[in-house]
């Protein structure tokens, strides 16, 4: 059985509240789960203690059983010190898109054209 530690959404419209659960990966996001491991309330300030509550011992148990945390839950575990920090790379983050590159080339060509005319 492929186990996941992930978020299950609760709360009303525009007022999200998540449960951190251990579940079979084939179950729906808000469906049946094996154990509730904690809660996450994104509406609270980032420095609030009640924003993320987790039973770290049970999370470690499920990790030892082979459960894979989702990206968001993995970040929570890294912040809690229950998991080693993974190195993340987004090498294309600051790179402009195709249209922006084309505009820059056109601008460079226009700027080079008057300089060539002045040199002649």
N, C-alpha and C positions, 0 to 999 in steps of 0.2 A: 504494500500500500504506500503510495507517494504522499508523504505528509508535508503540510505547509503550516507555517506560523504566519498568519495574515490578519488584516483588519476586516471586521464585519460591521457594516454601517447600520446605525440605528438613528433615532431622532427624527424630528419632523422635517418638512421641507425648509431649506435654507438654515437649518439648525442642526448640523451634523454632530454625531457622537459615535465613536467607534469602540468596538470591543476587540481586544487582541486575543485571537483564538488559535488553538491548534486543531487542524481539520484535515480531512482527506482532500487532496487537490482536486478531485472530481466533483466535490460538492459545490453548490452555488455560493456566491459571495456571502449572502446573508442567510444561508441555509444551515443545515445540521453541522454541528462541530463536536469535537470530543471533549474539549476543556476550554474554559474561559481563563485566560492568563492575565488579563489586565484591561485597562481602559485608556482611551485617548480622546481628549476633548480639544479640538483645534480652535475653539472660540475663546479659550482662556489665554491670558498673556503668556509669552514664551518663558518667562522666569517663574511662573506659578508651579508649585509642587503638584497641584492637582491636575495639571495638563496631561501628564503621562503617569499612570500607575501600573506597575507590573510586578508579578510574582517571579522574581529573577531565578529562584531555585527551580521552579517548575519549567521555566523557559529553558534553562540549562539541561534539565532532564529530557525535554523533547528534542533539543538539539543533539543530545547524545543518542537518542533513538533514531536520528537521521532526518529529522524535520528540517526543511529549508525555509528560512525566513524570506519574506518579500523584501524589496528594496527599502521601503519605508520602515518596516519593522527592524530590518538590519541596522538602519541608522539609529533607531531608538536603543537597540542593544549596544551599539558602539558607544553611545552617550552614557549608558548605564554601566559600561565597563564589562558587560557579559560576553562581548565578542570583540575580536581583534579588528582594528580599523582597516577597512579595505581601501586600496588606492583606486581612485576614480579619475579617469581622464576623459576630457571632452576636447580633443585637439582642434576641432573645427568651430568651437564656440565663438571666437573672435574674428573668424574669417568672414568677409563679406560674401553675399550671394552672387549668383551669376549676373543679374542685372546691374548690381552695384559695381562689379568688376568691369562690365562693358562700359558703363558711364565714365568710370575713372580712366579707361583707355581712351575714350573719345575726348575727354578733357585734356589728357596728356597730348593727344595728337593735335588738338586745336592750339594748345600752348606752344607746341613745337613748330607749327606752321608759320606764325608771325616771326619767330626767331630766325627761321631759315630765310624768310623774305628780307629781313633786315640785314642779314649777312651778305646777301647778293649785291 
